[in-house]
Every structure is written in C-alpha cells, then in structure tokens.
Amino acid sequence: MRINRIITTALAALVVSGLLVAGAIAASSNSSATHSMASMTASTASPAGNLRVALAKQFGEHAVLAMNATNAGITGSKSFPAAAATLDKNSVALSKSIASVYGAKAGQTFLNGKFMWRAHIKFFVDYTVAKSKKDSAGQNKAVANLKQYTVTFGDFLAGATGLPKAAVRNDLLSHVLQLKGQLDAYAAGNYTAAANLYNAAYSHMFMTSELVAGAIIKQKNLK
C-alpha cells in the first residue's frame, strides 16, 4: 500500500515540468550527474564515448519530456499532443540506440514490447488522467502496470546487457517513483517539493544512462 502511495506521489510532478524545466536543468548543472555528462562530452571521439553521450542525452531528455507531457495532460493544456509527440520521438531515438548495439529486433522489443518503453509512458499518462479525475481505481491500476514494467523491462535490459536484474529493476523503480512523486507534489500544490523532484528525476537519468552504457561498453569491449 505504501509503494502505491509513493508511486501515486510521482506523476503530478510531471505537471510542473513546463514551468520548471529551465530551472531544473540549471540547478542540475551543479549535480555530479551533470558534471559526469560534461566530462563525457569531451570524449566523443570513440565508440565508447559516443555511446555514453548519446544515452546520457536521450535518457535525460526522456525525463524532462515525460514530465512536460504529463504536466500538460493533468492541467488539460492544449499543448499536450505536441508534448506527447516530442516525447515519442525521444523514445524512437532511444530504441535506435539500442538497435545499433543489439539489432533491429531488440530495438523494436525495447520500444513496443508488452510492458516495455512505450508502454510505461502510456501507464504514466493513464495515471495522470486518473489523477486529474480523482479516480483511485484508475490510479491503482496504472501503478500496478508501472510496477510490472520495472520487472519486465528491467529483466529485458538485464538480459541484454548482463547487468544484475535487481540493479536494473531498482533503478527503474527509482525513476518511476520520482516521476510519480513529482506529479503528486505538484497536484497537491507543494511546488518546492515538485521542483526538487523534477531536478532529481532529471539527474537520476544520467545514472541510468551510465549504468546501461557502462555495461554495453564492457560487454562489447568498446574503446
């Protein structure tokens, strides 16, 4: 029940994104994650460096774009379709990065498989809609689907990269909780908490990208 409440806490924060993105990114420039990204940018003259930079950019953008889209959704903004379309372009770009390493079939599974990448974005949208309607049953269903995503998608990534399943699942769960927590904080009018969670969710994605990129680089012996 507690995890449901926590996950029920991370999507309202997505509403604050449009207002907070510039501040969050600026604030995160002082974080170790952003410093890490800056150092990686300097070493793009190699396959390993290029992969690190590409995944850091794409995963970081995912968090920002996801929060912007759900923010627009919960407020009923007319900008939601455009925000959702931009988010989906990022999803396709990520799938192409995966396909470049593991092949087209793996890229398609990453993107469109059951309880995979596009599915988890849909579950966040489902949660946002239910939250805006004060639909507890709808929120609980979306939360259950997001929890299943962390297991199914986590196992897919672990199987591909050789990472421990528990490490990947826990990383994905942190991402889900942060996004949900931000949305819930924003919906409750707790804008300071929402801003902090926005920044944390953005910064966390650089840890996710390094987890995945590091594993691929080691597995494929990239230099």
C-alpha distance (Angstrom), angle and dihedral (degrees) to the residues before:
residue distance angle dihedral
M1 . . .
R2 3.79 . .
I3 3.81 92.4 .
N4 3.81 89.1 50.2
R5 3.79 88.7 53.5
I6 3.80 91.1 48.0
I7 3.78 93.0 46.8
T8 3.79 87.4 43.4
T9 3.84 82.9 55.4
A10 3.99 98.7 57.5
L11 3.93 107.5 60.9
A12 3.86 102.6 59.3
A13 3.74 84.9 61.9
L14 3.74 85.7 67.2
V15 3.79 88.1 70.5
V16 3.76 92.5 64.1
S17 3.78 93.7 57.6
G18 3.75 99.2 92.2
L19 3.80 89.3 55.1
L20 3.77 97.2 38.6
V21 3.77 106.7 37.6
A22 3.78 96.6 95.8
G23 3.80 92.3 44.8
A24 3.76 93.4 44.4
I25 3.77 94.3 50.6
A26 3.79 91.5 45.5
A27 3.80 91.1 49.2
S28 3.75 92.0 47.7
S29 3.79 90.1 56.0
N30 3.79 84.9 83.2
S31 3.79 93.7 51.2
S32 3.78 123.5 100.9
A33 3.79 89.2 -120.4
T34 3.78 92.5 60.1
H35 3.78 91.9 43.6
S36 3.77 86.6 53.2
M37 3.79 90.7 52.4
A38 3.79 91.0 50.2
S39 3.78 92.0 52.7
M40 3.79 90.7 47.6
T41 3.81 91.0 53.0
A42 3.78 89.0 62.1
S43 3.79 91.9 59.6
T44 3.78 104.5 52.3
A45 3.79 95.5 121.2
S46 3.80 91.1 94.6
P47 3.82 136.9 58.0
A48 3.80 90.5 -111.6
G49 3.80 93.2 49.2
N50 3.78 92.5 45.4
L51 3.80 91.6 51.6
R52 3.80 92.4 49.2
V53 3.80 92.7 50.5
A54 3.80 94.6 44.5
L55 3.80 94.6 50.1
A56 3.81 93.3 43.1
K57 3.81 90.1 52.7
Q58 3.80 94.8 45.2
F59 3.81 97.4 44.4
G60 3.81 91.8 44.9
E61 3.79 91.3 49.7
H62 3.80 89.9 48.8
A63 3.80 92.4 61.6
V64 3.80 93.6 47.0
L65 3.79 95.3 44.1
A66 3.81 92.8 45.0
M67 3.79 91.6 52.6
N68 3.79 92.0 45.7
A69 3.80 91.3 51.3
T70 3.79 96.9 47.6
N71 3.81 90.8 43.8
A72 3.76 88.8 56.2
G73 3.79 89.9 45.5
I74 3.78 96.8 52.6
T75 3.80 92.7 48.0
G76 3.78 92.6 46.2
S77 3.79 91.8 -120.6
K78 3.78 118.5 174.5
S79 3.80 86.7 -133.4
F80 3.82 91.5 72.5
P81 3.86 97.8 94.3
A82 3.81 91.7 51.2
A83 3.81 91.9 45.4
A84 3.80 91.0 49.3
A85 3.81 91.5 49.0
T86 3.80 91.4 52.1
L87 3.79 90.2 48.8
D88 3.79 90.4 52.4
K89 3.81 91.4 52.0
N90 3.79 87.3 56.8
S91 3.82 89.7 50.6
V92 3.80 90.7 53.2
A93 3.81 90.8 48.6
L94 3.80 90.7 52.5
S95 3.79 91.3 49.3
K96 3.80 89.6 52.6
S97 3.79 90.3 53.2
I98 3.80 89.0 53.5
A99 3.81 91.1 45.4
S100 3.81 90.7 52.2
V101 3.79 88.1 62.8
Y102 3.81 105.2 30.9
G103 3.80 104.0 22.6
A104 3.80 138.0 -100.0
K105 3.81 95.2 -69.6
A106 3.78 92.3 55.1
G107 3.81 89.7 47.2
Q108 3.80 91.1 53.7
T109 3.81 92.1 47.1
F110 3.80 89.8 49.7
L111 3.79 90.6 52.3
N112 3.80 105.9 34.6
G113 3.79 108.9 16.4
K114 3.80 120.7 119.9
F115 3.81 110.0 -80.3
M116 3.80 89.4 3.3
W117 3.83 133.7 122.1
R118 3.81 104.0 -55.8
A119 3.80 89.5 38.5
H120 3.81 93.0 58.7
I121 3.80 90.4 53.0
K122 3.81 89.1 52.2
F123 3.81 89.6 50.6
F124 3.81 89.7 53.9
V125 3.80 89.6 50.9
D126 3.82 89.4 48.5
Y127 3.79 89.0 52.6
T128 3.79 92.0 47.9
V129 3.80 92.4 52.0
A130 3.79 92.1 46.7
K131 3.80 90.7 47.2
S132 3.79 92.5 52.2
K133 3.83 89.7 50.7
K134 3.83 93.3 44.1
D135 3.81 86.5 -122.1
S136 3.82 104.4 161.1
A137 3.80 94.3 -176.6
G138 3.79 91.2 51.5
Q139 3.79 91.3 48.7
N140 3.80 92.1 50.1
K141 3.79 91.6 49.9
A142 3.80 91.9 50.7
V143 3.80 90.4 48.3
A144 3.80 91.1 51.0
N145 3.79 90.0 50.8
L146 3.80 91.5 49.3
K147 3.80 90.6 51.0
Q148 3.80 89.8 51.7
Y149 3.80 89.1 49.3
T150 3.80 91.3 57.8
V151 3.82 88.6 56.0
T152 3.82 101.0 40.3
F153 3.79 97.8 39.5
G154 3.79 91.4 37.7
D155 3.79 90.9 55.8
F156 3.82 90.6 47.7
L157 3.81 91.9 53.7
A158 3.79 92.4 43.3
G159 3.79 91.4 50.3
A160 3.80 92.2 50.1
T161 3.80 98.4 43.7
G162 3.79 102.3 31.0
L163 3.80 92.6 -120.3
P164 3.82 118.6 144.5
K165 3.81 110.4 -90.3
A166 3.80 92.9 -131.4
A167 3.81 92.5 54.4
V168 3.79 93.1 51.7
R169 3.81 94.4 43.3
N170 3.80 91.6 50.2
D171 3.79 92.1 48.8
L172 3.81 91.5 51.3
L173 3.80 91.3 46.5
S174 3.81 90.0 53.8
H175 3.81 89.2 53.0
V176 3.82 92.3 49.6
L177 3.80 93.0 47.4
Q178 3.79 93.1 48.5
L179 3.80 94.1 51.4
K180 3.78 92.7 44.5
G181 3.78 92.4 44.7
Q182 3.78 91.6 52.7
L183 3.78 93.1 50.6
D184 3.79 92.5 48.1
A185 3.81 92.1 48.4
Y186 3.79 91.5 50.7
A187 3.79 92.8 47.5
A188 3.81 89.0 52.4
G189 3.81 91.4 52.1
N190 3.81 92.7 -111.9
Y191 3.78 94.4 136.1
T192 3.80 97.0 166.4
A193 3.79 91.3 56.9
A194 3.80 90.4 43.5
A195 3.81 91.1 53.3
N196 3.79 92.4 48.3
L197 3.79 91.8 48.8
Y198 3.79 91.1 48.0
N199 3.78 89.9 55.9
A200 3.81 92.3 44.2
A201 3.81 92.9 49.6
Y202 3.80 91.3 50.4
S203 3.81 93.7 46.8
H204 3.79 92.9 46.0
M205 3.79 91.5 61.9
F206 3.80 90.3 67.0
M207 3.79 88.3 59.5
T208 3.80 88.7 49.6
S209 3.79 92.0 49.4
E210 3.80 91.9 49.3
L211 3.80 91.1 48.2
V212 3.81 90.9 54.3
A213 3.80 97.8 36.6
G214 3.79 92.8 46.7
A215 3.78 91.5 52.2
I216 3.81 93.0 48.1
I217 3.80 92.6 47.2
K218 3.79 91.0 51.8
Q219 3.81 93.6 43.1
K220 3.82 94.9 48.0
N221 3.81 94.4 35.8
L222 3.80 91.8 -125.3
K223 3.79 118.3 179.3
